[in-house]
Amino acid sequence: MDFDALSDDLARPFAFLPLATLIAVLLLGMPGCGEGSKEEAGSAVVPPAAEPAQAAAPAGPTRAKEPTTPDDLDTGLVLGLSVFPEAKPGDSGPPVPLPAELEFLVRRGGEWVVTKLTDDESNVFHKAMAYEMPNGETALLTGAGEKAMLRLWTKENGEFVPQTLWEKDFGGRFSRMRDLEVGDIDGDGTRAIAVATHDQGVVAVVRPAADGYSVEELDVEKDTFVHEVELGDVDGDGAMEIYATPSEPNKLDGSHQSGVVVRYVPSKGEGRVVVADLGERHAKEILVHDIDGNGKDELYVIVEGQKDPAGRGLLHRTEIRRYEADTPPDQGVVIAELNDRLGRFLTPSDLDGDGKKEIVAALFAKGVWWLRPGEDPTQPWRKRAIDRRSSSFEHATIALDLDGDGADELYVASDNDKQVRRFTWNGRRMVKEVIYERPDDRSVLTWNIMPIPVSLAAE
């Protein structure tokens, strides 16, 4: 797991543990789990509970109606988790993580239904997503940690059956498949998988092959974490590019930590090129997307803040920097500053349905924010709070138009509140609805939220 830059603010969801013990557990790794896989049979039915968001959103097209949700949706959500058991009186020693777990949220009969899948062979699912295989069948693709495995899951008689595409001990302190992206990386119509690992700085491409799947490691660097990969075409030449965020091992004290974003172009045989040099600032979260609508993707980087060594708050706030193809690596344009030390997720969106793209930024402790460019996207963007009270270490977020009304809904895992929330635009503001509240006292971190066909959800 990627418990980077852990601070006292992270203690709230793990209040039952001394902070020093928790830090040691999270950074030194977790004990392995037993063999085998299982699908949890039980499900929870969670009624929606609407309430207003914490702040009004900027005005958009007038739809002047309260949002409604269809009784049934063809697409649901899958959440990749790491889970710790509920603390018991008299417990001592570090907590032992539970097996890796996925949660599926689907809309059936007017209610959000939650089912689960667990895998005893790892203790965290960093990401899960739908993947179309060469035979046209859609499977569930997962990247796991501590036992680093890239797997496809297909259903047979309602039960998930895993196929391991790549498993490796990378030889460092940790072995984790940290992030995945799927796309036509080679320009040949094949849906290849870009993978980032913890640790040993591996960036790899996993491709369908005649006898299964092949693995090409594009980069390996000792004692290096790669937190994220993104795919896109920033220079607009038609060749898919891979972007990644390699860094030195995480620091916990908010002190100086260097950071870069690098690019690879496998179809052109191009290896690592630094496209964003952040100096003594650090970045884990990036987004590659055409937000300004000019037909070329842009690179957006969350540059982490820094604590004042003298203890007087933040020396630097979190920044979001924008890069185009011709932007020098040390001259990213700051489009927004946010008053938190960590930014956790960047999500492209069209929340008001006006046809113009925006970005949603989910911070560590200071809420979820709506960022909207003006006529000149290189100038500071407008920013409004969607939910100031939402918080989570990873703060997984995604914008999707699951209900088909022309505007994206925003789905947010506020782990500190044990809730998954859905935000919808009603013509004047964003309206918050709790679609799932975890019923137990287990400590859960949600690493990612992705859309999934209802047919692929656990039953």
NORUR-V656667 format. One record per residue. N is the residue number from 0. RES is the residue in one letter. SS is DSSP state (H for helix, E for strand, C for the rest). OMEGA is omega in radians with two decimals (none if undefined). Layout:
N | RES | SS | OMEGA
N | RES | SS | OMEGA
//
This chain:
0 | M | C | -3.00
1 | D | C | -3.12
2 | F | C | -3.06
3 | D | C | 3.03
4 | A | C | -3.14
5 | L | C | -3.14
6 | S | C | 3.13
7 | D | H | -3.14
8 | D | H | -3.12
9 | L | H | -3.01
10 | A | H | -3.01
11 | R | H | -3.13
12 | P | H | 3.12
13 | F | H | -3.00
14 | A | C | -3.12
15 | F | C | -3.08
16 | L | C | 2.92
17 | P | C | -3.06
18 | L | H | -3.12
19 | A | H | 3.11
20 | T | H | -3.12
21 | L | H | 3.14
22 | I | H | -3.13
23 | A | H | -3.13
24 | V | H | -3.03
25 | L | H | -3.08
26 | L | H | -3.10
27 | L | H | 3.10
28 | G | C | -3.03
29 | M | C | 3.05
30 | P | C | 3.13
31 | G | C | 3.14
32 | C | C | -3.09
33 | G | C | -3.09
34 | E | C | 3.01
35 | G | C | 3.12
36 | S | E | 3.08
37 | K | E | 3.07
38 | E | E | -3.12
39 | E | E | -2.99
40 | A | E | -3.02
41 | G | E | 3.06
42 | S | E | 3.11
43 | A | E | 3.07
44 | V | E | -3.01
45 | V | E | 3.12
46 | P | C | 3.12
47 | P | C | 3.11
48 | A | E | -3.06
49 | A | E | 3.01
50 | E | E | -3.08
51 | P | E | 3.03
52 | A | C | -3.05
53 | Q | C | -3.11
54 | A | C | 3.14
55 | A | C | 3.08
56 | A | C | 3.12
57 | P | C | -3.08
58 | A | C | 3.09
59 | G | C | 3.12
60 | P | C | -3.09
61 | T | C | 3.03
62 | R | C | 2.92
63 | A | C | 3.10
64 | K | C | 3.04
65 | E | C | -3.11
66 | P | C | 3.03
67 | T | C | -3.13
68 | T | C | 3.09
69 | P | C | 3.14
70 | D | C | -3.11
71 | D | C | 3.08
72 | L | C | -3.14
73 | D | C | -3.12
74 | T | E | 3.09
75 | G | E | -3.10
76 | L | E | 2.99
77 | V | E | -3.09
78 | L | E | 3.05
79 | G | E | -2.95
80 | L | E | 2.72
81 | S | E | -2.95
82 | V | E | 3.04
83 | F | E | -3.07
84 | P | C | 3.05
85 | E | C | 3.13
86 | A | C | 3.12
87 | K | C | 3.07
88 | P | C | 3.13
89 | G | C | 3.10
90 | D | C | 3.07
91 | S | C | -3.13
92 | G | C | -3.09
93 | P | C | 3.12
94 | P | C | 3.10
95 | V | C | -3.11
96 | P | E | 3.07
97 | L | C | 3.08
98 | P | C | 3.11
99 | A | E | -3.00
100 | E | E | 2.95
101 | L | E | 2.97
102 | E | E | 3.08
103 | F | E | 3.07
104 | L | E | 3.14
105 | V | E | -3.11
106 | R | E | -3.12
107 | R | E | 3.05
108 | G | C | 3.10
109 | G | C | 3.14
110 | E | E | 3.03
111 | W | E | -3.08
112 | V | E | -3.09
113 | V | E | 3.01
114 | T | E | -2.99
115 | K | E | 3.00
116 | L | E | 3.09
117 | T | E | 3.13
118 | D | E | -3.07
119 | D | C | -3.04
120 | E | C | 3.07
121 | S | C | -3.14
122 | N | C | 2.99
123 | V | E | 2.88
124 | F | E | 3.11
125 | H | E | 3.12
126 | K | E | 3.03
127 | A | E | -3.09
128 | M | E | 3.06
129 | A | E | -3.14
130 | Y | E | 3.10
131 | E | E | -3.12
132 | M | C | -3.13
133 | P | C | 3.14
134 | N | C | 3.12
135 | G | C | 3.12
136 | E | C | 3.10
137 | T | E | -3.14
138 | A | E | 3.06
139 | L | E | 3.14
140 | L | E | -3.12
141 | T | E | 2.98
142 | G | E | -3.02
143 | A | E | -3.07
144 | G | E | -2.98
145 | E | C | 2.74
146 | K | C | -2.96
147 | A | C | -3.11
148 | M | E | 2.96
149 | L | E | -3.00
150 | R | E | 2.90
151 | L | E | 3.13
152 | W | E | 3.05
153 | T | E | -3.10
154 | K | E | 3.00
155 | E | E | -3.10
156 | N | C | 3.09
157 | G | C | -3.13
158 | E | E | 3.10
159 | F | E | 3.08
160 | V | E | -3.07
161 | P | E | 2.97
162 | Q | E | -3.11
163 | T | E | 3.13
164 | L | E | -3.10
165 | W | E | 3.06
166 | E | E | -3.09
167 | K | C | 2.89
168 | D | C | -3.00
169 | F | C | 3.02
170 | G | C | 3.09
171 | G | C | 3.11
172 | R | C | -3.06
173 | F | C | 2.99
174 | S | C | -3.06
175 | R | E | 2.88
176 | M | E | -2.92
177 | R | E | 3.14
178 | D | E | -3.12
179 | L | E | 2.92
180 | E | E | -3.08
181 | V | E | 3.10
182 | G | E | 3.13
183 | D | C | -3.01
184 | I | C | -3.08
185 | D | C | -3.13
186 | G | C | -3.12
187 | D | C | 3.13
188 | G | C | -3.14
189 | T | C | 3.12
190 | R | C | 3.13
191 | A | E | -3.05
192 | I | E | 3.01
193 | A | E | -3.04
194 | V | E | 2.99
195 | A | E | -3.06
196 | T | E | 2.85
197 | H | E | -0.14
198 | D | C | -3.10
199 | Q | C | 2.94
200 | G | C | -3.09
201 | V | C | 2.89
202 | V | E | -3.00
203 | A | E | 3.00
204 | V | E | 3.10
205 | V | E | -3.01
206 | R | E | 2.95
207 | P | E | 3.14
208 | A | E | -3.08
209 | A | C | -3.09
210 | D | C | 3.13
211 | G | E | -3.13
212 | Y | E | 3.11
213 | S | E | -3.12
214 | V | E | 3.01
215 | E | E | 3.09
216 | E | E | -3.12
217 | L | E | -3.04
218 | D | E | 3.05
219 | V | C | 3.13
220 | E | C | -3.07
221 | K | C | 3.06
222 | D | C | -3.12
223 | T | E | 3.03
224 | F | E | 2.95
225 | V | E | -2.99
226 | H | E | -3.03
227 | E | E | 2.91
228 | V | E | 3.04
229 | E | E | 3.08
230 | L | E | 3.09
231 | G | E | 3.14
232 | D | C | -3.04
233 | V | C | -3.12
234 | D | C | 3.03
235 | G | C | -3.11
236 | D | C | 3.10
237 | G | C | 3.12
238 | A | C | -3.14
239 | M | C | 3.14
240 | E | E | 3.03
241 | I | E | 3.09
242 | Y | E | -3.08
243 | A | E | -3.07
244 | T | E | 3.08
245 | P | E | 3.10
246 | S | E | 2.98
247 | E | E | 3.11
248 | P | C | -3.01
249 | N | C | 2.99
250 | K | C | -3.06
251 | L | C | -2.96
252 | D | C | 3.14
253 | G | C | -3.14
254 | S | C | -3.10
255 | H | C | 3.05
256 | Q | C | -3.05
257 | S | C | 3.14
258 | G | C | 3.06
259 | V | E | 2.90
260 | V | E | -3.09
261 | V | E | -3.10
262 | R | E | 3.01
263 | Y | E | 3.06
264 | V | E | -3.05
265 | P | H | -3.08
266 | S | H | 3.12
267 | K | H | -3.12
268 | G | C | -3.09
269 | E | E | 3.12
270 | G | E | -3.00
271 | R | E | 3.01
272 | V | E | 3.09
273 | V | E | 3.14
274 | V | E | 3.06
275 | A | E | 3.11
276 | D | E | -3.00
277 | L | C | -3.14
278 | G | C | 3.14
279 | E | C | 3.01
280 | R | C | -2.96
281 | H | C | 3.09
282 | A | C | 3.02
283 | K | C | -3.02
284 | E | C | 3.07
285 | I | E | 3.06
286 | L | E | 3.01
287 | V | E | -3.03
288 | H | E | 3.06
289 | D | C | -3.14
290 | I | C | -3.06
291 | D | C | 3.03
292 | G | C | -3.13
293 | N | C | 3.11
294 | G | C | 3.08
295 | K | C | 3.06
296 | D | C | 2.96
297 | E | E | 3.05
298 | L | E | 3.08
299 | Y | E | -3.05
300 | V | E | 2.96
301 | I | E | 3.12
302 | V | E | -3.02
303 | E | C | 3.05
304 | G | C | 3.12
305 | Q | E | 3.08
306 | K | E | 3.02
307 | D | C | 3.14
308 | P | C | 3.14
309 | A | C | 3.09
310 | G | C | -3.12
311 | R | C | 3.07
312 | G | C | -3.08
313 | L | E | 2.98
314 | L | E | 3.06
315 | H | E | 3.04
316 | R | C | 3.05
317 | T | E | 3.11
318 | E | E | 2.95
319 | I | E | -3.09
320 | R | E | -3.08
321 | R | E | 3.13
322 | Y | E | 2.94
323 | E | C | -3.06
324 | A | C | -3.09
325 | D | C | 3.12
326 | T | C | 3.07
327 | P | C | -3.06
328 | P | C | -3.10
329 | D | C | -3.07
330 | Q | C | 3.05
331 | G | C | -3.09
332 | V | E | 3.12
333 | V | E | 3.14
334 | I | E | 3.13
335 | A | E | 2.93
336 | E | E | -3.09
337 | L | E | -2.96
338 | N | C | 3.07
339 | D | C | -3.14
340 | R | C | -3.10
341 | L | C | 2.92
342 | G | E | -2.94
343 | R | E | -3.10
344 | F | E | 2.96
345 | L | E | -3.04
346 | T | E | 3.03
347 | P | E | -3.03
348 | S | E | 2.87
349 | D | C | -2.97
350 | L | C | -3.11
351 | D | C | 3.05
352 | G | C | -3.13
353 | D | C | 3.13
354 | G | C | 3.13
355 | K | C | -3.10
356 | K | C | 3.03
357 | E | E | 3.04
358 | I | E | 2.95
359 | V | E | 3.11
360 | A | E | 3.08
361 | A | E | -3.10
362 | L | E | 3.13
363 | F | C | -3.02
364 | A | C | -2.94
365 | K | C | 2.91
366 | G | C | -3.11
367 | V | E | -2.97
368 | W | E | -3.14
369 | W | E | -3.08
370 | L | E | -3.04
371 | R | E | 3.12
372 | P | C | 3.01
373 | G | C | 3.14
374 | E | C | 3.11
375 | D | C | -3.05
376 | P | C | 3.08
377 | T | C | 3.06
378 | Q | C | -3.13
379 | P | C | -3.12
380 | W | C | 3.01
381 | R | E | 3.14
382 | K | E | 3.11
383 | R | E | 3.09
384 | A | E | 2.97
385 | I | E | 3.11
386 | D | E | -3.09
387 | R | C | -3.01
388 | R | C | 3.13
389 | S | C | -3.13
390 | S | C | 3.12
391 | S | C | 3.11
392 | F | C | 3.12
393 | E | C | 3.03
394 | H | C | -3.10
395 | A | C | -3.00
396 | T | E | 3.02
397 | I | E | 3.08
398 | A | E | -3.07
399 | L | E | 3.03
400 | D | C | -3.12
401 | L | C | -3.08
402 | D | C | 3.01
403 | G | C | -3.12
404 | D | C | 3.11
405 | G | C | 3.09
406 | A | C | 3.11
407 | D | C | 2.85
408 | E | E | 3.10
409 | L | E | 3.13
410 | Y | E | -3.01
411 | V | E | 3.02
412 | A | E | 3.06
413 | S | E | -3.01
414 | D | H | 3.12
415 | N | H | 3.08
416 | D | H | -3.13
417 | K | C | -3.07
418 | Q | E | 2.85
419 | V | E | -3.02
420 | R | E | 3.10
421 | R | E | 3.14
422 | F | E | -3.14
423 | T | E | -3.12
424 | W | E | -3.12
425 | N | C | -3.11
426 | G | C | 3.13
427 | R | C | -3.05
428 | R | C | 3.05
429 | M | E | -3.13
430 | V | E | -3.09
431 | K | E | 3.09
432 | E | E | 3.05
433 | V | E | -3.11
434 | I | E | 3.10
435 | Y | E | 3.05
436 | E | E | -3.07
437 | R | C | -2.96
438 | P | C | -3.05
439 | D | C | -3.07
440 | D | C | 3.02
441 | R | C | 3.05
442 | S | E | -3.04
443 | V | E | 2.95
444 | L | E | 3.10
445 | T | E | -3.07
446 | W | E | -3.10
447 | N | E | 3.00
448 | I | E | 3.13
449 | M | E | 3.06
450 | P | E | -3.12
451 | I | E | 3.02
452 | P | E | -3.13
453 | V | H | -3.13
454 | S | H | -3.13
455 | L | H | -3.14
456 | A | C | 3.02
457 | A | C | -3.05
458 | E | C | none
//
